[in-house]
Amino acid sequence: MTTQEIANRLFELCKQGQSETAHNELYAAEAISTEKNMQGGLETATGMDAIREKNKKFQSMVEEVHGGYTNAPTVFGPYIFMEMGMDATMKGMGRMNMVEMCQYETKDGKIISERFFY
């Protein structure tokens, strides 16, 4: 797949809330995921098992989703950029509006890294 094809498929899956399908179809086995943790430092998950576990952990913190969006991707070389947002009630934290810029890097037809900025 080209980076544009990956971006198009990722966009469709994200709009439908199908992150697990995106992980299975589009990610390299040793992909890396980096984002801020609750203390403000960076947290990195390496490999699909670790990324799936990180995603599961986040999902377990969500009490209720009230809405969300995924904006169309922009492709620049091997990179994909998408803005996403979610209005959700988080367990023990109340209702929050979360907005993030997502950066994905591709190589050999797969996503090899993702990074979230918020």
HELIX and SHEET records of a PDB file:
HELIX    1   1 THR A    3  LYS A   15  1                                  13    
HELIX    2   2 SER A   19  LEU A   26  1                                   8    
HELIX    3   3 MET A   48  MET A   61  1                                  14    
SHEET    1   A 6 LEU A  42  THR A  46  0                                        
SHEET    2   A 6 TYR A  27  LYS A  36 -1                                        
SHEET    3   A 6 LYS A 110  PHE A 117  1                                        
SHEET    4   A 6 GLY A  94  LYS A 107 -1                                        
SHEET    5   A 6 TYR A  79  MET A  90 -1                                        
SHEET    6   A 6 VAL A  62  THR A  70 -1                                        
SHEET    1   B 6 LEU A  42  THR A  46  0                                        
SHEET    2   B 6 TYR A  27  LYS A  36 -1                                        
SHEET    3   B 6 LYS A 110  PHE A 117  1                                        
SHEET    4   B 6 GLY A  94  LYS A 107 -1                                        
SHEET    5   B 6 TYR A  79  MET A  90 -1                                        
SHEET    6   B 6 THR A  74  PHE A  76 -1                                        
END                                                                             
